[in-house]
């Protein structure tokens, strides 16, 4: 079977892209042919010799006073004619049997779904965040968890300036949501792949068709984790994106109370402000490292005693947790979203209320003070990761969905 794989970033930028490329490798190993569609970038791991990828546009370079840049960005977000035109040429050339869509919002836009509908191609769409039901993607505003847009009340995202805490980005996100709801853009998707039961439940609560949502958890490849260092040194690690919804200010506060070493690994919009916050707080036991390659990252995580996942938002899955388990490390994590499906409290990690600095510090201290129990939880987590979240399980899930949606 020839499968067209669509994702904005065609390099391992974060957890969503890691999962995307692991799926591509799995499909090839199973004898399928894969074709890629995404955005131009010098870091891409796949080439675009025929000019099918869309031009690069990064919203981290947001320029509020540049009219031309904003006009280009607006057209790209709402409905990219460039993406539709280029993917049409790619479809005509490659003639895929199936389309798998990962993250396409903003940089590619859902315009490509119209092309797939035109060619009557079956489409699976992976749900990596809540963009389909939430203009801000994470069901979170400045005050915490937010579900005000339920019932298609997307105007709330504009009223509360949910996007970047800014009027213009929030207005664009609001308009985008109403446009695609009015056009029924996502109706042509035959299967939405939710990585957790919690994610599926939330999508259904917001009005999506239960029969079109299939739970397909992420997976890991055992060979990527078999030789990692699993010794335990007296420090803990957070690794992932450095953004507001990850609860990192609370983590820094808890680390200061706990007193043990915390290493924060990653990049993101909050990097400089978090470094400054740790300095102002006098949390000298907190250090930062830039994002690193996968092998170095897993070696570093494997050398720690445990990892921390203090998210404030409804996570759709939690790949960092799965990777921690894979190298034999338990997790102290927020009791929120899909995290509760991954972590068995007291068995392979400890759960605490999101945003509760005191409880987080207590659970972290407990991990440090009971090293033997902590290492046992790590072994339990590794056994779970390598038995339940396997490539074969993922493939069987996908083939089950394919049997349900194929023409």
Secondary structure, DSSP 8 states (H G I E B T S, - for coil): -EEEEE-S--S--SHHHHHHHHHHHHHHHTT-EEEEE-B--TT-SS--TTS-SB----GGG--TT-HHHHHHHHHHHH--HHHHHHHHHHHHHH--SEEEE---TTTT-THHHHHHHHTT-EEEEEESSSTTT-TTSSSEETTEE--TTTTT-THHHHHTTTTTT-HHHHHHHHHHHHHHHHHTGGGG-SEEEESSHHHHHHHHHTT--GGGEEE------GGGTTTS-----SEEEEES--SGGG-HHHHHHHHHHH-SEEEEE--STTHHHHHHHHHHHT-TTEEEE----HHHHHHHHHHSSEEEE---S--S--HHHHHHHHTT-EEEEES-TTHHHH--BTTTEEEE-TT-HHHHHHHHHHHHH-HHHHHHHHHHHHHHHHHHS-HHHHHHHHHHHHHHH--
